[in-house]
Amino acid sequence: MGGYASPGGAGSPVTAVARYAGHLDLFTVGTDNRVWSAWWSASGGWSSWFQLGTLVARTGSTVNVLARHADHLNLFTTAPDGKIVSIWWNARSGWAGWFQLGLT
């Protein structure tokens, strides 16, 4: 799923997290309303932008990210129907699929 992020528009800022020294992970919602990511490492430089799954996010959504530890990320954004959705990544298994949070 390599490629380029469609440029984010108003309401779609880039969210970044440093899981450890020498590494950054970036996330945004592109103008195609897909969630995109890229990363940077001190040893390898910048990756290409890549799409995270098949989710189409609500227009103007922001991606929020939490690094619970160096080998795990949790992302949160809003689906087109206004519900909160999440996806996670860990170093051992990679990216999971998007799922809706069961909050009421």
C-alpha positions as protocol buffer text, in pm:
chain_id: "A"
residue {
  index: 1
  type: MET
  ca { x: 0 y: 0 z: 0 }
}
residue {
  index: 2
  type: GLY
  ca { x: 278 y: 248 z: -78 }
}
residue {
  index: 3
  type: GLY
  ca { x: 206 y: 580 z: -236 }
}
residue {
  index: 4
  type: TYR
  ca { x: 144 y: 939 z: -157 }
}
residue {
  index: 5
  type: ALA
  ca { x: -94 y: 1098 z: 89 }
}
residue {
  index: 6
  type: SER
  ca { x: -341 y: 1320 z: -80 }
}
residue {
  index: 7
  type: PRO
  ca { x: -266 y: 1659 z: 71 }
}
residue {
  index: 8
  type: GLY
  ca { x: -456 y: 1719 z: 391 }
}
residue {
  index: 9
  type: GLY
  ca { x: -693 y: 2010 z: 388 }
}
residue {
  index: 10
  type: ALA
  ca { x: -828 y: 2241 z: 654 }
}
residue {
  index: 11
  type: GLY
  ca { x: -927 y: 2039 z: 960 }
}
residue {
  index: 12
  type: SER
  ca { x: -684 y: 1757 z: 882 }
}
residue {
  index: 13
  type: PRO
  ca { x: -364 y: 1835 z: 1071 }
}
residue {
  index: 14
  type: VAL
  ca { x: -64 y: 1606 z: 1088 }
}
residue {
  index: 15
  type: THR
  ca { x: -36 y: 1426 z: 1421 }
}
residue {
  index: 16
  type: ALA
  ca { x: 307 y: 1304 z: 1530 }
}
residue {
  index: 17
  type: VAL
  ca { x: 446 y: 1083 z: 1804 }
}
residue {
  index: 18
  type: ALA
  ca { x: 803 y: 995 z: 1902 }
}
residue {
  index: 19
  type: ARG
  ca { x: 796 y: 637 z: 2030 }
}
residue {
  index: 20
  type: TYR
  ca { x: 1167 y: 656 z: 2112 }
}
residue {
  index: 21
  type: ALA
  ca { x: 1470 y: 872 z: 2037 }
}
residue {
  index: 22
  type: GLY
  ca { x: 1555 y: 874 z: 1666 }
}
residue {
  index: 23
  type: HIS
  ca { x: 1207 y: 779 z: 1539 }
}
residue {
  index: 24
  type: LEU
  ca { x: 887 y: 970 z: 1448 }
}
residue {
  index: 25
  type: ASP
  ca { x: 548 y: 844 z: 1329 }
}
residue {
  index: 26
  type: LEU
  ca { x: 314 y: 1084 z: 1143 }
}
residue {
  index: 27
  type: PHE
  ca { x: -60 y: 1048 z: 1072 }
}
residue {
  index: 28
  type: THR
  ca { x: -316 y: 1254 z: 880 }
}
residue {
  index: 29
  type: VAL
  ca { x: -650 y: 1228 z: 705 }
}
residue {
  index: 30
  type: GLY
  ca { x: -599 y: 1301 z: 337 }
}
residue {
  index: 31
  type: THR
  ca { x: -835 y: 1485 z: 105 }
}
residue {
  index: 32
  type: ASP
  ca { x: -954 y: 1136 z: 5 }
}
residue {
  index: 33
  type: ASN
  ca { x: -1067 y: 1094 z: 370 }
}
residue {
  index: 34
  type: ARG
  ca { x: -835 y: 795 z: 414 }
}
residue {
  index: 35
  type: VAL
  ca { x: -592 y: 775 z: 705 }
}
residue {
  index: 36
  type: TRP
  ca { x: -229 y: 800 z: 595 }
}
residue {
  index: 37
  type: SER
  ca { x: 99 y: 750 z: 779 }
}
residue {
  index: 38
  type: ALA
  ca { x: 470 y: 804 z: 727 }
}
residue {
  index: 39
  type: TRP
  ca { x: 767 y: 757 z: 957 }
}
residue {
  index: 40
  type: TRP
  ca { x: 1118 y: 888 z: 999 }
}
residue {
  index: 41
  type: SER
  ca { x: 1418 y: 719 z: 1157 }
}
residue {
  index: 42
  type: ALA
  ca { x: 1762 y: 861 z: 1220 }
}
residue {
  index: 43
  type: SER
  ca { x: 1919 y: 562 z: 1045 }
}
residue {
  index: 44
  type: GLY
  ca { x: 1696 y: 550 z: 735 }
}
residue {
  index: 45
  type: GLY
  ca { x: 1530 y: 887 z: 685 }
}
residue {
  index: 46
  type: TRP
  ca { x: 1168 y: 929 z: 568 }
}
residue {
  index: 47
  type: SER
  ca { x: 940 y: 652 z: 446 }
}
residue {
  index: 48
  type: SER
  ca { x: 680 y: 701 z: 176 }
}
residue {
  index: 49
  type: TRP
  ca { x: 325 y: 781 z: 284 }
}
residue {
  index: 50
  type: PHE
  ca { x: 106 y: 472 z: 314 }
}
residue {
  index: 51
  type: GLN
  ca { x: -265 y: 421 z: 373 }
}
residue {
  index: 52
  type: LEU
  ca { x: -384 y: 253 z: 694 }
}
residue {
  index: 53
  type: GLY
  ca { x: -652 y: 3 z: 602 }
}
residue {
  index: 54
  type: THR
  ca { x: -966 y: 84 z: 407 }
}
residue {
  index: 55
  type: LEU
  ca { x: -1138 y: 322 z: 648 }
}
residue {
  index: 56
  type: VAL
  ca { x: -1297 y: 631 z: 499 }
}
residue {
  index: 57
  type: ALA
  ca { x: -1294 y: 887 z: 782 }
}
residue {
  index: 58
  type: ARG
  ca { x: -1543 y: 1167 z: 836 }
}
residue {
  index: 59
  type: THR
  ca { x: -1447 y: 1481 z: 642 }
}
residue {
  index: 60
  type: GLY
  ca { x: -1230 y: 1708 z: 859 }
}
residue {
  index: 61
  type: SER
  ca { x: -1142 y: 1432 z: 1106 }
}
residue {
  index: 62
  type: THR
  ca { x: -823 y: 1441 z: 1310 }
}
residue {
  index: 63
  type: VAL
  ca { x: -617 y: 1132 z: 1388 }
}
residue {
  index: 64
  type: ASN
  ca { x: -510 y: 1110 z: 1752 }
}
residue {
  index: 65
  type: VAL
  ca { x: -227 y: 878 z: 1849 }
}
residue {
  index: 66
  type: LEU
  ca { x: -99 y: 733 z: 2174 }
}
residue {
  index: 67
  type: ALA
  ca { x: 226 y: 541 z: 2218 }
}
residue {
  index: 68
  type: ARG
  ca { x: 165 y: 322 z: 2522 }
}
residue {
  index: 69
  type: HIS
  ca { x: 527 y: 206 z: 2491 }
}
residue {
  index: 70
  type: ALA
  ca { x: 795 y: 201 z: 2220 }
}
residue {
  index: 71
  type: ASP
  ca { x: 648 y: -105 z: 2046 }
}
residue {
  index: 72
  type: HIS
  ca { x: 276 y: -15 z: 2049 }
}
residue {
  index: 73
  type: LEU
  ca { x: 58 y: 260 z: 1898 }
}
residue {
  index: 74
  type: ASN
  ca { x: -316 y: 327 z: 1932 }
}
residue {
  index: 75
  type: LEU
  ca { x: -488 y: 556 z: 1678 }
}
residue {
  index: 76
  type: PHE
  ca { x: -833 y: 711 z: 1704 }
}
residue {
  index: 77
  type: THR
  ca { x: -1044 y: 903 z: 1453 }
}
residue {
  index: 78
  type: THR
  ca { x: -1407 y: 952 z: 1348 }
}
residue {
  index: 79
  type: ALA
  ca { x: -1598 y: 738 z: 1097 }
}
residue {
  index: 80
  type: PRO
  ca { x: -1840 y: 896 z: 845 }
}
residue {
  index: 81
  type: ASP
  ca { x: -2134 y: 812 z: 1076 }
}
residue {
  index: 82
  type: GLY
  ca { x: -1971 y: 1007 z: 1362 }
}
residue {
  index: 83
  type: LYS
  ca { x: -1868 y: 700 z: 1563 }
}
residue {
  index: 84
  type: ILE
  ca { x: -1519 y: 671 z: 1712 }
}
residue {
  index: 85
  type: VAL
  ca { x: -1295 y: 412 z: 1548 }
}
residue {
  index: 86
  type: SER
  ca { x: -952 y: 282 z: 1635 }
}
residue {
  index: 87
  type: ILE
  ca { x: -664 y: 82 z: 1495 }
}
residue {
  index: 88
  type: TRP
  ca { x: -347 y: -35 z: 1666 }
}
residue {
  index: 89
  type: TRP
  ca { x: 5 y: -134 z: 1570 }
}
residue {
  index: 90
  type: ASN
  ca { x: 269 y: -332 z: 1752 }
}
residue {
  index: 91
  type: ALA
  ca { x: 620 y: -431 z: 1653 }
}
residue {
  index: 92
  type: ARG
  ca { x: 546 y: -803 z: 1666 }
}
residue {
  index: 93
  type: SER
  ca { x: 231 y: -826 z: 1450 }
}
residue {
  index: 94
  type: GLY
  ca { x: 207 y: -495 z: 1261 }
}
residue {
  index: 95
  type: TRP
  ca { x: -122 y: -314 z: 1197 }
}
residue {
  index: 96
  type: ALA
  ca { x: -459 y: -453 z: 1308 }
}
residue {
  index: 97
  type: GLY
  ca { x: -784 y: -365 z: 1131 }
}
residue {
  index: 98
  type: TRP
  ca { x: -1005 y: -66 z: 1208 }
}
residue {
  index: 99
  type: PHE
  ca { x: -1278 y: -128 z: 1466 }
}
residue {
  index: 100
  type: GLN
  ca { x: -1553 y: 77 z: 1625 }
}
residue {
  index: 101
  type: LEU
  ca { x: -1524 y: 157 z: 1995 }
}
residue {
  index: 102
  type: GLY
  ca { x: -1815 y: 29 z: 2199 }
}
residue {
  index: 103
  type: LEU
  ca { x: -1867 y: 357 z: 2384 }
}
residue {
  index: 104
  type: THR
  ca { x: -2215 y: 484 z: 2452 }
}
